[in-house]
Amino acid sequence: MNTKQTDIIMQNKIFAWIAFGTGAILLIPIALQFTIGTGLDGQGFNWQPIDFIVMGIMLFGTGSIFVLAARKINKKYRIAISIAALLAFLWLWTELAVGVFTNWGS
């Protein structure tokens, strides 16, 4: 008997949606540069191709880790998993951007 999965987390096409969302988010700095010419602070965006690659890996990786963890753990803990994944993403993004606790940043 073949049962249809109604929970999007359990379907494998969720990874295509994560990839689509990652691409859409990565287009934001490019679109802003062409529409307003500079960054929001007037200084412009100084993103190199490696910055887009790293951010893409971070966004897709965070989304994928959440999905894989949510598949293994009970549904009632998904909010906690999403908060943990978000905090881990923000911590790594902050460290890579400015190096608050380490010297990884610029």
C-alpha positions as CSV (number, residue, x, y, z in Angstrom):
1,M,0.0,0.0,0.0
2,N,1.4,3.3,-1.1
3,T,0.5,6.2,1.2
4,K,0.9,9.8,0.2
5,Q,3.2,11.9,2.4
6,T,1.3,15.1,3.4
7,D,4.1,16.5,5.5
8,I,6.4,18.6,3.3
9,I,9.4,17.9,5.6
10,M,9.2,14.2,4.8
11,Q,9.2,14.7,1.1
12,N,12.5,14.8,-0.8
13,K,11.3,17.8,-2.9
14,I,11.9,20.0,0.1
15,F,15.6,20.1,-0.8
16,A,14.6,21.6,-4.2
17,W,12.6,24.3,-2.3
18,I,15.6,24.9,-0.1
19,A,17.9,25.3,-3.1
20,F,15.3,27.7,-4.7
21,G,15.1,29.8,-1.6
22,T,18.9,29.9,-1.3
23,G,19.1,31.2,-4.8
24,A,16.4,33.8,-4.3
25,I,18.1,35.1,-1.1
26,L,21.5,35.3,-2.9
27,L,19.9,37.4,-5.6
28,I,19.0,40.1,-3.1
29,P,22.4,41.8,-2.9
30,I,22.7,41.7,-6.7
31,A,19.3,43.2,-7.2
32,L,19.9,45.9,-4.7
33,Q,23.2,46.8,-6.4
34,F,21.5,47.3,-9.7
35,T,18.4,49.1,-8.4
36,I,19.9,51.5,-5.9
37,G,23.6,51.4,-6.9
38,T,24.9,51.1,-3.4
39,G,24.3,49.2,-0.3
40,L,21.8,50.3,2.3
41,D,24.5,52.1,4.2
42,G,25.7,54.1,1.1
43,Q,29.0,52.2,1.0
44,G,28.0,49.6,-1.6
45,F,28.3,45.9,-1.5
46,N,31.8,44.4,-1.5
47,W,30.8,40.7,-2.1
48,Q,33.3,38.6,-3.9
49,P,32.3,35.3,-5.6
50,I,33.6,33.3,-2.6
51,D,31.2,35.3,-0.4
52,F,28.2,34.1,-2.5
53,I,29.5,30.5,-2.4
54,V,30.0,30.5,1.4
55,M,26.6,32.1,2.0
56,G,25.0,29.7,-0.4
57,I,26.6,26.8,1.5
58,M,25.5,28.2,4.8
59,L,21.9,28.8,3.7
60,F,21.4,25.5,2.0
61,G,23.3,23.6,4.8
62,T,21.2,25.2,7.5
63,G,18.0,24.4,5.7
64,S,19.1,20.8,5.0
65,I,20.3,20.2,8.6
66,F,16.9,21.4,9.9
67,V,15.0,19.1,7.5
68,L,17.2,16.1,8.4
69,A,16.9,16.8,12.1
70,A,13.1,17.4,11.9
71,R,12.7,14.0,10.2
72,K,14.4,12.2,13.1
73,I,12.8,14.1,16.0
74,N,9.2,14.3,17.1
75,K,7.0,17.1,15.4
76,K,6.5,18.9,18.7
77,Y,10.2,19.7,18.9
78,R,10.4,21.3,15.4
79,I,10.2,24.9,16.8
80,A,13.2,24.2,19.1
81,I,15.1,22.7,16.2
82,S,14.4,25.7,14.0
83,I,15.5,28.1,16.7
84,A,18.7,26.2,17.3
85,A,19.4,26.1,13.5
86,L,18.7,29.8,13.2
87,L,20.9,30.7,16.1
88,A,23.8,28.5,14.8
89,F,23.4,30.2,11.4
90,L,23.4,33.7,12.8
91,W,26.4,32.9,15.1
92,L,28.4,31.6,12.1
93,W,27.4,34.5,9.9
94,T,28.4,37.0,12.5
95,E,31.7,35.3,13.1
96,L,32.5,35.3,9.4
97,A,31.4,38.9,8.9
98,V,33.1,40.6,11.9
99,G,34.7,38.0,14.1
100,V,33.0,38.8,17.4
101,F,34.5,35.9,19.4
102,T,37.2,34.7,17.1
103,N,39.3,36.2,14.3
104,W,37.5,34.4,11.5
105,G,35.9,37.6,10.2
106,S,37.3,40.5,8.3
